[in-house]
Every structure is written in C-alpha cells, then in structure tokens.
C-alpha cells in the first residue's frame, strides 16, 4: 500500500487533532517540539510540521496503537505517511 501526499497530510492532521485532544500527550509533544499553540495554528498546513507530528507519534508504539485504534487505521500507516511527508530527507539506508 502506498499513500499519496494528500492522504499523508490528511493523516497527519488527524494525528495533530488527536494529540490536541490528548491531555497527557499534548504537553509532551509541545515540550519535545518546542511548538507553541500559535505554532500549531500557523503551521498546521505545512508539510514539514505535519511530518514532525507523525515523527513524534511514531516514537512510541503505544501512541501509534492508541491513535490508530481511535481513527480505525492500520498501525503501519503513520510511519508510511511520515515517510511520504519526509520525502528524500526521510530515507535511511542503514
């Protein structure tokens, strides 16, 4: 299965919405990324920021499972979407 750029961005926006509504995880995301509430509003449409949302989410399998269960998505989709959004910069050959 492959994802289009639009599908990857849509999934990342869903992940951002999920994070915003997660009282425990949202402060962790804000602290890890250094993002402010204003940043969330201003940058939610930027591919680079959306990639950072998925990058954060995929750091912990439990977060991925919880997010995917909440939206009815396959557990591998966030990582695939992250790779799409990262493009060549996200390719690791090691």
N, CA, C and O atoms as a CHARMM CRD file, in Angstrom:
* protein
*
  376
    1    1 UNK  N      0.82900  -1.17500   0.00000 PROA 1      0.00000
    2    1 UNK  CA     0.00000   0.00000   0.00000 PROA 1      0.00000
    3    1 UNK  C      0.87700   1.24300   0.00000 PROA 1      0.00000
    4    1 UNK  O      1.84600   1.32500   0.75400 PROA 1      0.00000
    5    2 UNK  N      0.54300   2.19100  -0.82900 PROA 2      0.00000
    6    2 UNK  CA     1.26600   3.45300  -0.82400 PROA 2      0.00000
    7    2 UNK  C      0.27900   4.58000  -0.56700 PROA 2      0.00000
    8    2 UNK  O     -0.91500   4.44900  -0.83300 PROA 2      0.00000
    9    3 UNK  N      0.78400   5.66700  -0.05500 PROA 3      0.00000
   10    3 UNK  CA    -0.04800   6.81800   0.26500 PROA 3      0.00000
   11    3 UNK  C      0.32100   7.98900  -0.62900 PROA 3      0.00000
   12    3 UNK  O      1.49100   8.18600  -0.95600 PROA 3      0.00000
   13    4 UNK  N     -0.66500   8.75100  -1.01500 PROA 4      0.00000
   14    4 UNK  CA    -0.41100   9.98400  -1.74100 PROA 4      0.00000
   15    4 UNK  C      0.01500  11.06200  -0.74600 PROA 4      0.00000
   16    4 UNK  O     -0.15000  10.89600   0.46200 PROA 4      0.00000
   17    5 UNK  N      0.54800  12.13500  -1.24400 PROA 5      0.00000
   18    5 UNK  CA     0.92100  13.27300  -0.41100 PROA 5      0.00000
   19    5 UNK  C     -0.32000  13.78900   0.34300 PROA 5      0.00000
   20    5 UNK  O     -0.25400  14.07100   1.53900 PROA 5      0.00000
   21    6 UNK  N     -1.43500  13.90600  -0.36600 PROA 6      0.00000
   22    6 UNK  CA    -2.66200  14.40000   0.26900 PROA 6      0.00000
   23    6 UNK  C     -3.13300  13.47100   1.38700 PROA 6      0.00000
   24    6 UNK  O     -3.53200  13.93400   2.45500 PROA 6      0.00000
   25    7 UNK  N     -3.08500  12.16600   1.14000 PROA 7      0.00000
   26    7 UNK  CA    -3.50700  11.19900   2.15800 PROA 7      0.00000
   27    7 UNK  C     -2.58900  11.26200   3.37300 PROA 7      0.00000
   28    7 UNK  O     -3.05200  11.15200   4.50900 PROA 7      0.00000
   29    8 UNK  N     -1.29600  11.43700   3.14200 PROA 8      0.00000
   30    8 UNK  CA    -0.33200  11.53500   4.24700 PROA 8      0.00000
   31    8 UNK  C     -0.58300  12.79600   5.05700 PROA 8      0.00000
   32    8 UNK  O     -0.53700  12.76400   6.28700 PROA 8      0.00000
   33    9 UNK  N     -0.84800  13.90600   4.37800 PROA 9      0.00000
   34    9 UNK  CA    -1.12900  15.15200   5.08700 PROA 9      0.00000
   35    9 UNK  C     -2.42900  15.05800   5.87200 PROA 9      0.00000
   36    9 UNK  O     -2.51400  15.55900   6.99300 PROA 9      0.00000
   37   10 UNK  N     -3.43700  14.42500   5.29700 PROA 10     0.00000
   38   10 UNK  CA    -4.70900  14.23800   5.99700 PROA 10     0.00000
   39   10 UNK  C     -4.51900  13.40700   7.25900 PROA 10     0.00000
   40   10 UNK  O     -5.06700  13.73600   8.31100 PROA 10     0.00000
   41   11 UNK  N     -3.74600  12.33200   7.15500 PROA 11     0.00000
   42   11 UNK  CA    -3.48400  11.50300   8.32900 PROA 11     0.00000
   43   11 UNK  C     -2.73700  12.30700   9.39100 PROA 11     0.00000
   44   11 UNK  O     -3.03500  12.18900  10.57900 PROA 11     0.00000
   45   12 UNK  N     -1.77500  13.11700   8.97500 PROA 12     0.00000
   46   12 UNK  CA    -1.02100  13.92900   9.92800 PROA 12     0.00000
   47   12 UNK  C     -1.92700  14.94600  10.61800 PROA 12     0.00000
   48   12 UNK  O     -1.76400  15.20500  11.81000 PROA 12     0.00000
   49   13 UNK  N     -2.86800  15.51900   9.89300 PROA 13     0.00000
   50   13 UNK  CA    -3.81500  16.44200  10.51300 PROA 13     0.00000
   51   13 UNK  C     -4.69900  15.71700  11.52300 PROA 13     0.00000
   52   13 UNK  O     -5.02100  16.26900  12.57500 PROA 13     0.00000
   53   14 UNK  N     -5.08900  14.49000  11.20900 PROA 14     0.00000
   54   14 UNK  CA    -5.85100  13.68600  12.16900 PROA 14     0.00000
   55   14 UNK  C     -5.00700  13.40100  13.40900 PROA 14     0.00000
   56   14 UNK  O     -5.51300  13.42800  14.53100 PROA 14     0.00000
   57   15 UNK  N     -3.71800  13.12700  13.20100 PROA 15     0.00000
   58   15 UNK  CA    -2.82100  12.88300  14.33100 PROA 15     0.00000
   59   15 UNK  C     -2.67800  14.14100  15.18500 PROA 15     0.00000
   60   15 UNK  O     -2.65700  14.06300  16.41300 PROA 15     0.00000
   61   16 UNK  N     -2.57900  15.28600  14.53900 PROA 16     0.00000
   62   16 UNK  CA    -2.48500  16.54200  15.28900 PROA 16     0.00000
   63   16 UNK  C     -3.75200  16.77800  16.10100 PROA 16     0.00000
   64   16 UNK  O     -3.67700  17.16800  17.26600 PROA 16     0.00000
   65   17 UNK  N     -4.90300  16.54800  15.50100 PROA 17     0.00000
   66   17 UNK  CA    -6.17000  16.70100  16.22900 PROA 17     0.00000
   67   17 UNK  C     -6.24200  15.73400  17.40700 PROA 17     0.00000
   68   17 UNK  O     -6.71400  16.08400  18.48800 PROA 17     0.00000
   69   18 UNK  N     -5.76400  14.50800  17.17600 PROA 18     0.00000
   70   18 UNK  CA    -5.74700  13.51300  18.24600 PROA 18     0.00000
   71   18 UNK  C     -4.84100  13.96900  19.38800 PROA 18     0.00000
   72   18 UNK  O     -5.19300  13.83900  20.56000 PROA 18     0.00000
   73   19 UNK  N     -3.67500  14.50200  19.03600 PROA 19     0.00000
   74   19 UNK  CA    -2.74400  14.99600  20.05400 PROA 19     0.00000
   75   19 UNK  C     -3.34300  16.14600  20.85100 PROA 19     0.00000
   76   19 UNK  O     -3.24500  16.18100  22.07700 PROA 19     0.00000
   77   20 UNK  N     -3.96300  17.08400  20.14700 PROA 20     0.00000
   78   20 UNK  CA    -4.54200  18.25300  20.80400 PROA 20     0.00000
   79   20 UNK  C     -5.59500  17.83200  21.83700 PROA 20     0.00000
   80   20 UNK  O     -5.76500  18.48600  22.86600 PROA 20     0.00000
   81   21 UNK  N     -6.28200  16.75700  21.55200 PROA 21     0.00000
   82   21 UNK  CA    -7.32300  16.27700  22.46300 PROA 21     0.00000
   83   21 UNK  C     -6.82000  15.27100  23.49600 PROA 21     0.00000
   84   21 UNK  O     -7.61200  14.71500  24.25600 PROA 21     0.00000
   85   22 UNK  N     -5.51500  15.03500  23.52600 PROA 22     0.00000
   86   22 UNK  CA    -4.92200  14.09700  24.46800 PROA 22     0.00000
   87   22 UNK  C     -4.23000  14.90300  25.57000 PROA 22     0.00000
   88   22 UNK  O     -3.12000  15.40100  25.38000 PROA 22     0.00000
   89   23 UNK  N     -4.88600  15.02300  26.71100 PROA 23     0.00000
   90   23 UNK  CA    -4.38300  15.86500  27.79300 PROA 23     0.00000
   91   23 UNK  C     -3.03000  15.42600  28.34100 PROA 23     0.00000
   92   23 UNK  O     -2.26400  16.25600  28.83100 PROA 23     0.00000
   93   24 UNK  N     -2.73000  14.14700  28.26500 PROA 24     0.00000
   94   24 UNK  CA    -1.44900  13.65200  28.77500 PROA 24     0.00000
   95   24 UNK  C     -0.32300  13.83900  27.76200 PROA 24     0.00000
   96   24 UNK  O      0.79000  14.21500  28.12900 PROA 24     0.00000
   97   25 UNK  N     -0.60800  13.58200  26.51100 PROA 25     0.00000
   98   25 UNK  CA     0.44200  13.56700  25.49300 PROA 25     0.00000
   99   25 UNK  C      0.71700  14.93100  24.87600 PROA 25     0.00000
  100   25 UNK  O      1.83900  15.19300  24.44200 PROA 25     0.00000
  101   26 UNK  N     -0.27000  15.79200  24.83000 PROA 26     0.00000
  102   26 UNK  CA    -0.08200  17.09600  24.19400 PROA 26     0.00000
  103   26 UNK  C      1.05700  17.89600  24.83400 PROA 26     0.00000
  104   26 UNK  O      1.87300  18.45900  24.10400 PROA 26     0.00000
  105   27 UNK  N      1.14600  17.96900  26.16300 PROA 27     0.00000
  106   27 UNK  CA     2.27400  18.70100  26.75200 PROA 27     0.00000
  107   27 UNK  C      3.62600  18.06600  26.40400 PROA 27     0.00000
  108   27 UNK  O      4.62600  18.77100  26.26800 PROA 27     0.00000
  109   28 UNK  N      3.65400  16.76000  26.26200 PROA 28     0.00000
  110   28 UNK  CA     4.89400  16.07700  25.87600 PROA 28     0.00000
  111   28 UNK  C      5.28300  16.49100  24.46100 PROA 28     0.00000
  112   28 UNK  O      6.44800  16.78500  24.19500 PROA 28     0.00000
  113   29 UNK  N      4.30700  16.51500  23.55100 PROA 29     0.00000
  114   29 UNK  CA     4.55500  16.94500  22.17900 PROA 29     0.00000
  115   29 UNK  C      5.05000  18.39000  22.14600 PROA 29     0.00000
  116   29 UNK  O      6.03100  18.69900  21.47000 PROA 29     0.00000
  117   30 UNK  N      4.37900  19.26000  22.86600 PROA 30     0.00000
  118   30 UNK  CA     4.77100  20.67200  22.88300 PROA 30     0.00000
  119   30 UNK  C      6.18900  20.83300  23.43000 PROA 30     0.00000
  120   30 UNK  O      6.97400  21.61900  22.90100 PROA 30     0.00000
  121   31 UNK  N      6.51200  20.09800  24.47500 PROA 31     0.00000
  122   31 UNK  CA     7.85400  20.18100  25.04200 PROA 31     0.00000
  123   31 UNK  C      8.91000  19.59800  24.12800 PROA 31     0.00000
  124   31 UNK  O     10.00500  20.14900  24.01000 PROA 31     0.00000
  125   32 UNK  N      8.59400  18.49100  23.48300 PROA 32     0.00000
  126   32 UNK  CA     9.57800  17.82900  22.61300 PROA 32     0.00000
  127   32 UNK  C      9.85000  18.62900  21.35000 PROA 32     0.00000
  128   32 UNK  O     10.97600  18.64900  20.85400 PROA 32     0.00000
  129   33 UNK  N      8.82200  19.28900  20.82800 PROA 33     0.00000
  130   33 UNK  CA     8.99300  20.01900  19.56800 PROA 33     0.00000
  131   33 UNK  C      9.31300  21.48900  19.77900 PROA 33     0.00000
  132   33 UNK  O      9.82200  22.15300  18.87500 PROA 33     0.00000
  133   34 UNK  N      9.02000  21.99600  20.96000 PROA 34     0.00000
  134   34 UNK  CA     9.20000  23.42000  21.20500 PROA 34     0.00000
  135   34 UNK  C      8.10200  24.25800  20.56200 PROA 34     0.00000
  136   34 UNK  O      8.20400  25.48400  20.51100 PROA 34     0.00000
  137   35 UNK  N      7.06300  23.60900  20.07600 PROA 35     0.00000
  138   35 UNK  CA     5.97000  24.31400  19.41100 PROA 35     0.00000
  139   35 UNK  C      5.07700  24.99400  20.44100 PROA 35     0.00000
  140   35 UNK  O      4.87800  24.49100  21.54700 PROA 35     0.00000
  141   36 UNK  N      4.55200  26.13400  20.05500 PROA 36     0.00000
  142   36 UNK  CA     3.57100  26.84100  20.87100 PROA 36     0.00000
  143   36 UNK  C      2.18900  26.62900  20.25700 PROA 36     0.00000
  144   36 UNK  O      2.06100  26.07500  19.16500 PROA 36     0.00000
  145   37 UNK  N      1.17500  27.06900  20.96200 PROA 37     0.00000
  146   37 UNK  CA    -0.18200  26.98200  20.43100 PROA 37     0.00000
  147   37 UNK  C     -0.27200  27.78800  19.14100 PROA 37     0.00000
  148   37 UNK  O     -0.92400  27.36400  18.18700 PROA 37     0.00000
  149   38 UNK  N      0.37500  28.94000  19.10800 PROA 38     0.00000
  150   38 UNK  CA     0.37700  29.75700  17.89000 PROA 38     0.00000
  151   38 UNK  C      1.05600  29.02300  16.73800 PROA 38     0.00000
  152   38 UNK  O      0.62600  29.13000  15.59000 PROA 38     0.00000
  153   39 UNK  N      2.12200  28.27500  17.04500 PROA 39     0.00000
  154   39 UNK  CA     2.79300  27.47700  16.01100 PROA 39     0.00000
  155   39 UNK  C      1.84300  26.42800  15.43600 PROA 39     0.00000
  156   39 UNK  O      1.80800  26.20600  14.22600 PROA 39     0.00000
  157   40 UNK  N      1.08400  25.79500  16.30700 PROA 40     0.00000
  158   40 UNK  CA     0.13800  24.78200  15.84400 PROA 40     0.00000
  159   40 UNK  C     -0.85400  25.38300  14.85900 PROA 40     0.00000
  160   40 UNK  O     -1.15000  24.79500  13.81900 PROA 40     0.00000
  161   41 UNK  N     -1.35400  26.54200  15.19700 PROA 41     0.00000
  162   41 UNK  CA    -2.32500  27.20900  14.32500 PROA 41     0.00000
  163   41 UNK  C     -1.68600  27.65100  13.01500 PROA 41     0.00000
  164   41 UNK  O     -2.26000  27.46800  11.94100 PROA 41     0.00000
  165   42 UNK  N     -0.51100  28.22600  13.10900 PROA 42     0.00000
  166   42 UNK  CA     0.13700  28.80300  11.92900 PROA 42     0.00000
  167   42 UNK  C      0.73900  27.76000  11.00400 PROA 42     0.00000
  168   42 UNK  O      0.78600  27.96000   9.79000 PROA 42     0.00000
  169   43 UNK  N      1.19600  26.65900  11.55900 PROA 43     0.00000
  170   43 UNK  CA     1.97200  25.70500  10.75600 PROA 43     0.00000
  171   43 UNK  C      1.24600  24.40200  10.43700 PROA 43     0.00000
  172   43 UNK  O      1.83100  23.50800   9.82500 PROA 43     0.00000
  173   44 UNK  N     -0.00500  24.28000  10.83800 PROA 44     0.00000
  174   44 UNK  CA    -0.74200  23.03500  10.63600 PROA 44     0.00000
  175   44 UNK  C     -0.85800  22.64500   9.17000 PROA 44     0.00000
  176   44 UNK  O     -1.08000  21.47300   8.86800 PROA 44     0.00000
  177   45 UNK  N     -0.71700  23.57700   8.27100 PROA 45     0.00000
  178   45 UNK  CA    -0.79800  23.26800   6.85000 PROA 45     0.00000
  179   45 UNK  C      0.54100  23.03200   6.17900 PROA 45     0.00000
  180   45 UNK  O      0.59400  22.78600   4.97400 PROA 45     0.00000
  181   46 UNK  N      1.62700  23.10200   6.94000 PROA 46     0.00000
  182   46 UNK  CA     2.97500  22.93000   6.38000 PROA 46     0.00000
  183   46 UNK  C      3.40800  21.46600   6.43600 PROA 46     0.00000
  184   46 UNK  O      3.30100  20.80600   7.46900 PROA 46     0.00000
  185   47 UNK  N      3.88600  20.98900   5.32300 PROA 47     0.00000
  186   47 UNK  CA     4.31500  19.59500   5.21900 PROA 47     0.00000
  187   47 UNK  C      5.37100  19.24700   6.25800 PROA 47     0.00000
  188   47 UNK  O      5.29900  18.19200   6.88800 PROA 47     0.00000
  189   48 UNK  N      6.34600  20.12200   6.44100 PROA 48     0.00000
  190   48 UNK  CA     7.42800  19.85900   7.39900 PROA 48     0.00000
  191   48 UNK  C      6.88700  19.70600   8.82400 PROA 48     0.00000
  192   48 UNK  O      7.30800  18.81500   9.56100 PROA 48     0.00000
  193   49 UNK  N      5.96400  20.57000   9.19900 PROA 49     0.00000
  194   49 UNK  CA     5.38400  20.48200  10.53900 PROA 49     0.00000
  195   49 UNK  C      4.55000  19.21600  10.69000 PROA 49     0.00000
  196   49 UNK  O      4.62100  18.53700  11.71400 PROA 49     0.00000
  197   50 UNK  N      3.75900  18.90100   9.66700 PROA 50     0.00000
  198   50 UNK  CA     2.94900  17.68300   9.71600 PROA 50     0.00000
  199   50 UNK  C      3.83600  16.44500   9.82000 PROA 50     0.00000
  200   50 UNK  O      3.49100  15.48400  10.50800 PROA 50     0.00000
  201   51 UNK  N      4.97700  16.47100   9.13800 PROA 51     0.00000
  202   51 UNK  CA     5.92400  15.35300   9.25100 PROA 51     0.00000
  203   51 UNK  C      6.44200  15.24100  10.68200 PROA 51     0.00000
  204   51 UNK  O      6.64000  14.13700  11.18800 PROA 51     0.00000
  205   52 UNK  N      6.66200  16.38900  11.33800 PROA 52     0.00000
  206   52 UNK  CA     7.14700  16.34700  12.72400 PROA 52     0.00000
  207   52 UNK  C      6.08700  15.76900  13.66400 PROA 52     0.00000
  208   52 UNK  O      6.41900  15.10400  14.64500 PROA 52     0.00000
  209   53 UNK  N      4.81700  16.02500  13.36200 PROA 53     0.00000
  210   53 UNK  CA     3.73300  15.44500  14.16700 PROA 53     0.00000
  211   53 UNK  C      3.78000  13.92200  14.07700 PROA 53     0.00000
  212   53 UNK  O      3.71500  13.22600  15.09000 PROA 53     0.00000
  213   54 UNK  N      3.89400  13.41600  12.84800 PROA 54     0.00000
  214   54 UNK  CA     3.95800  11.96100  12.67800 PROA 54     0.00000
  215   54 UNK  C      5.26400  11.38900  13.20900 PROA 54     0.00000
  216   54 UNK  O      5.28400  10.27400  13.72900 PROA 54     0.00000
  217   55 UNK  N      6.34300  12.13000  13.08500 PROA 55     0.00000
  218   55 UNK  CA     7.61800  11.68300  13.64600 PROA 55     0.00000
  219   55 UNK  C      7.52000  11.51100  15.15400 PROA 55     0.00000
  220   55 UNK  O      8.02000  10.53500  15.71300 PROA 55     0.00000
  221   56 UNK  N      6.87800  12.45900  15.79600 PROA 56     0.00000
  222   56 UNK  CA     6.67600  12.36300  17.24100 PROA 56     0.00000
  223   56 UNK  C      5.79200  11.16700  17.58100 PROA 56     0.00000
  224   56 UNK  O      6.12800  10.36000  18.44800 PROA 56     0.00000
  225   57 UNK  N      4.66900  11.06400  16.89400 PROA 57     0.00000
  226   57 UNK  CA     3.71900   9.98300  17.16600 PROA 57     0.00000
  227   57 UNK  C      4.36800   8.61600  17.04100 PROA 57     0.00000
  228   57 UNK  O      4.11400   7.73200  17.85900 PROA 57     0.00000
  229   58 UNK  N      5.19200   8.43500  16.03800 PROA 58     0.00000
  230   58 UNK  CA     5.77400   7.11500  15.77900 PROA 58     0.00000
  231   58 UNK  C      6.96600   6.79300  16.67900 PROA 58     0.00000
  232   58 UNK  O      7.60700   5.75500  16.51300 PROA 58     0.00000
  233   59 UNK  N      7.26200   7.66700  17.62000 PROA 59     0.00000
  234   59 UNK  CA     8.34200   7.37800  18.57200 PROA 59     0.00000
  235   59 UNK  C      7.94600   6.31200  19.58600 PROA 59     0.00000
  236   59 UNK  O      8.80800   5.70000  20.21500 PROA 59     0.00000
  237   60 UNK  N      6.64300   6.08900  19.74500 PROA 60     0.00000
  238   60 UNK  CA     6.18300   5.14600  20.77000 PROA 60     0.00000
  239   60 UNK  C      5.06400   4.27800  20.18700 PROA 60     0.00000
  240   60 UNK  O      4.04200   4.78800  19.72700 PROA 60     0.00000
  241   61 UNK  N      5.27300   2.98200  20.21300 PROA 61     0.00000
  242   61 UNK  CA     4.27300   2.06400  19.66500 PROA 61     0.00000
  243   61 UNK  C      2.91600   2.21000  20.33600 PROA 61     0.00000
  244   61 UNK  O      1.88700   2.08300  19.67300 PROA 61     0.00000
  245   62 UNK  N      2.89300   2.47200  21.63000 PROA 62     0.00000
  246   62 UNK  CA     1.62100   2.61300  22.33500 PROA 62     0.00000
  247   62 UNK  C      0.84200   3.82100  21.81100 PROA 62     0.00000
  248   62 UNK  O     -0.38400   3.77900  21.71600 PROA 62     0.00000
  249   63 UNK  N      1.55700   4.89600  21.47300 PROA 63     0.00000
  250   63 UNK  CA     0.89200   6.08100  20.90900 PROA 63     0.00000
  251   63 UNK  C      0.29800   5.74600  19.54400 PROA 63     0.00000
  252   63 UNK  O     -0.82900   6.13200  19.23500 PROA 63     0.00000
  253   64 UNK  N      1.07100   5.02300  18.73000 PROA 64     0.00000
  254   64 UNK  CA     0.59400   4.63500  17.39800 PROA 64     0.00000
  255   64 UNK  C     -0.66000   3.77400  17.52200 PROA 64     0.00000
  256   64 UNK  O     -1.65100   4.00400  16.82800 PROA 64     0.00000
  257   65 UNK  N     -0.61100   2.79400  18.39900 PROA 65     0.00000
  258   65 UNK  CA    -1.75700   1.89800  18.58400 PROA 65     0.00000
  259   65 UNK  C     -2.97900   2.69300  19.04300 PROA 65     0.00000
  260   65 UNK  O     -4.07400   2.51000  18.51000 PROA 65     0.00000
  261   66 UNK  N     -2.80000   3.56000  20.01100 PROA 66     0.00000
  262   66 UNK  CA    -3.91700   4.34100  20.53000 PROA 66     0.00000
  263   66 UNK  C     -4.51300   5.24300  19.44600 PROA 66     0.00000
  264   66 UNK  O     -5.73300   5.31600  19.29900 PROA 66     0.00000
  265   67 UNK  N     -3.65800   5.92400  18.69500 PROA 67     0.00000
  266   67 UNK  CA    -4.12200   6.79200  17.61400 PROA 67     0.00000
  267   67 UNK  C     -4.84000   5.98800  16.53700 PROA 67     0.00000
  268   67 UNK  O     -5.95000   6.33500  16.13400 PROA 67     0.00000
  269   68 UNK  N     -4.21600   4.93100  16.07900 PROA 68     0.00000
  270   68 UNK  CA    -4.80800   4.13500  15.00100 PROA 68     0.00000
  271   68 UNK  C     -6.11100   3.48400  15.42600 PROA 68     0.00000
  272   68 UNK  O     -7.05200   3.40800  14.63600 PROA 68     0.00000
  273   69 UNK  N     -6.17700   3.01600  16.65600 PROA 69     0.00000
  274   69 UNK  CA    -7.42700   2.44500  17.16000 PROA 69     0.00000
  275   69 UNK  C     -8.52800   3.51700  17.19900 PROA 69     0.00000
  276   69 UNK  O     -9.69100   3.23300  16.91500 PROA 69     0.00000
  277   70 UNK  N     -8.14800   4.73700  17.54900 PROA 70     0.00000
  278   70 UNK  CA    -9.12300   5.82300  17.65000 PROA 70     0.00000
  279   70 UNK  C     -9.71600   6.20100  16.29700 PROA 70     0.00000
  280   70 UNK  O    -10.88100   6.59100  16.21000 PROA 70     0.00000
  281   71 UNK  N     -8.90100   6.08300  15.23000 PROA 71     0.00000
  282   71 UNK  CA    -9.40500   6.50600  13.91600 PROA 71     0.00000
  283   71 UNK  C     -9.66800   5.33200  12.97900 PROA 71     0.00000
  284   71 UNK  O    -10.08900   5.52900  11.84000 PROA 71     0.00000
  285   72 UNK  N     -9.42000   4.10700  13.45600 PROA 72     0.00000
  286   72 UNK  CA    -9.67800   2.93000  12.62700 PROA 72     0.00000
  287   72 UNK  C     -8.69800   2.75900  11.48700 PROA 72     0.00000
  288   72 UNK  O     -9.08100   2.38900  10.37700 PROA 72     0.00000
  289   73 UNK  N     -7.45000   3.02500  11.75800 PROA 73     0.00000
  290   73 UNK  CA    -6.40300   2.94700  10.73000 PROA 73     0.00000
  291   73 UNK  C     -5.43100   1.81600  11.05800 PROA 73     0.00000
  292   73 UNK  O     -5.28300   1.43300  12.21800 PROA 73     0.00000
  293   74 UNK  N     -4.77700   1.29100  10.04000 PROA 74     0.00000
  294   74 UNK  CA    -3.76100   0.25700  10.20500 PROA 74     0.00000
  295   74 UNK  C     -2.55000   0.84500  10.94300 PROA 74     0.00000
  296   74 UNK  O     -2.19500   2.00700  10.74600 PROA 74     0.00000
  297   75 UNK  N     -1.93500   0.03600  11.77900 PROA 75     0.00000
  298   75 UNK  CA    -0.81400   0.50900  12.59500 PROA 75     0.00000
  299   75 UNK  C      0.41100   0.93300  11.78500 PROA 75     0.00000
  300   75 UNK  O      1.24700   1.68300  12.28900 PROA 75     0.00000
  301   76 UNK  N      0.53100   0.48000  10.57100 PROA 76     0.00000
  302   76 UNK  CA     1.69900   0.85600   9.75700 PROA 76     0.00000
  303   76 UNK  C      1.51100   2.18000   9.02100 PROA 76     0.00000
  304   76 UNK  O      2.47600   2.74400   8.50400 PROA 76     0.00000
  305   77 UNK  N      0.29700   2.67100   8.97100 PROA 77     0.00000
  306   77 UNK  CA     0.01000   3.86200   8.17000 PROA 77     0.00000
  307   77 UNK  C      0.71500   5.12900   8.66300 PROA 77     0.00000
  308   77 UNK  O      1.20300   5.88600   7.82400 PROA 77     0.00000
  309   78 UNK  N      0.80100   5.40800   9.96000 PROA 78     0.00000
  310   78 UNK  CA     1.50600   6.62600  10.37400 PROA 78     0.00000
  311   78 UNK  C      2.97600   6.65600   9.92300 PROA 78     0.00000
  312   78 UNK  O      3.47600   7.70600   9.52000 PROA 78     0.00000
  313   79 UNK  N      3.65800   5.52500   9.98700 PROA 79     0.00000
  314   79 UNK  CA     5.05400   5.50700   9.54600 PROA 79     0.00000
  315   79 UNK  C      5.14600   5.70600   8.02800 PROA 79     0.00000
  316   79 UNK  O      6.03400   6.40800   7.54300 PROA 79     0.00000
  317   80 UNK  N      4.23800   5.09400   7.29500 PROA 80     0.00000
  318   80 UNK  CA     4.24100   5.27900   5.83800 PROA 80     0.00000
  319   80 UNK  C      3.95400   6.73900   5.49500 PROA 80     0.00000
  320   80 UNK  O      4.59600   7.30700   4.61100 PROA 80     0.00000
  321   81 UNK  N      2.99800   7.34600   6.18800 PROA 81     0.00000
  322   81 UNK  CA     2.67300   8.74600   5.94300 PROA 81     0.00000
  323   81 UNK  C      3.85900   9.64100   6.29300 PROA 81     0.00000
  324   81 UNK  O      4.14600  10.60700   5.58600 PROA 81     0.00000
  325   82 UNK  N      4.53600   9.31700   7.37700 PROA 82     0.00000
  326   82 UNK  CA     5.72900  10.09100   7.76300 PROA 82     0.00000
  327   82 UNK  C      6.78600  10.03100   6.66500 PROA 82     0.00000
  328   82 UNK  O      7.38600  11.04900   6.32100 PROA 82     0.00000
  329   83 UNK  N      7.00900   8.86700   6.12800 PROA 83     0.00000
  330   83 UNK  CA     7.99700   8.71400   5.05700 PROA 83     0.00000
  331   83 UNK  C      7.60200   9.50200   3.81300 PROA 83     0.00000
  332   83 UNK  O      8.45500  10.10800   3.16600 PROA 83     0.00000
  333   84 UNK  N      6.31600   9.49600   3.47600 PROA 84     0.00000
  334   84 UNK  CA     5.84800  10.27500   2.32900 PROA 84     0.00000
  335   84 UNK  C      6.12000  11.76000   2.55900 PROA 84     0.00000
  336   84 UNK  O      6.62900  12.44300   1.67100 PROA 84     0.00000
  337   85 UNK  N      5.78300  12.25700   3.74100 PROA 85     0.00000
  338   85 UNK  CA     5.95700  13.67500   4.02900 PROA 85     0.00000
  339   85 UNK  C      7.42100  14.07600   4.11500 PROA 85     0.00000
  340   85 UNK  O      7.77200  15.20700   3.77900 PROA 85     0.00000
  341   86 UNK  N      8.27200  13.17200   4.55700 PROA 86     0.00000
  342   86 UNK  CA     9.70400  13.47200   4.65300 PROA 86     0.00000
  343   86 UNK  C     10.38700  13.44400   3.29000 PROA 86     0.00000
  344   86 UNK  O     11.41000  14.10100   3.09700 PROA 86     0.00000
  345   87 UNK  N      9.83900  12.69900   2.35600 PROA 87     0.00000
  346   87 UNK  CA    10.44200  12.61500   1.02900 PROA 87     0.00000
  347   87 UNK  C     11.84100  12.03900   1.09900 PROA 87     0.00000
  348   87 UNK  O     12.11400  11.14700   1.90200 PROA 87     0.00000
  349   88 UNK  N     12.71100  12.53900   0.27300 PROA 88     0.00000
  350   88 UNK  CA    14.10100  12.05500   0.22900 PROA 88     0.00000
  351   88 UNK  C     14.83600  12.26600   1.55000 PROA 88     0.00000
  352   88 UNK  O     15.71300  11.47800   1.90200 PROA 88     0.00000
  353   89 UNK  N     14.49100  13.30800   2.27000 PROA 89     0.00000
  354   89 UNK  CA    15.15000  13.57900   3.54800 PROA 89     0.00000
  355   89 UNK  C     14.88500  12.48300   4.56900 PROA 89     0.00000
  356   89 UNK  O     15.66500  12.30500   5.50500 PROA 89     0.00000
  357   90 UNK  N     13.81100  11.76100   4.40100 PROA 90     0.00000
  358   90 UNK  CA    13.45200  10.73800   5.36100 PROA 90     0.00000
  359   90 UNK  C     13.95900   9.35000   5.02900 PROA 90     0.00000
  360   90 UNK  O     13.70200   8.40000   5.76900 PROA 90     0.00000
  361   91 UNK  N     14.67700   9.22100   3.92500 PROA 91     0.00000
  362   91 UNK  CA    15.16900   7.91300   3.52200 PROA 91     0.00000
  363   91 UNK  C     16.46000   7.58100   4.28200 PROA 91     0.00000
  364   91 UNK  O     17.42900   8.34100   4.27000 PROA 91     0.00000
  365   92 UNK  N     16.43500   6.43300   4.93400 PROA 92     0.00000
  366   92 UNK  CA    17.59900   5.95000   5.66000 PROA 92     0.00000
  367   92 UNK  C     18.00800   4.61500   5.07600 PROA 92     0.00000
  368   92 UNK  O     17.17800   3.71800   4.92600 PROA 92     0.00000
  369   93 UNK  N     19.24300   4.48000   4.75700 PROA 93     0.00000
  370   93 UNK  CA    19.71500   3.25400   4.11300 PROA 93     0.00000
  371   93 UNK  C     20.51200   2.38200   5.06000 PROA 93     0.00000
  372   93 UNK  O     21.11900   1.39700   4.63800 PROA 93     0.00000
  373   94 UNK  N     20.51800   2.73400   6.34000 PROA 94     0.00000
  374   94 UNK  CA    21.26000   1.92200   7.30400 PROA 94     0.00000
  375   94 UNK  C     20.33600   1.11000   8.15700 PROA 94     0.00000
  376   94 UNK  O     20.79200   0.36600   9.02500 PROA 94     0.00000
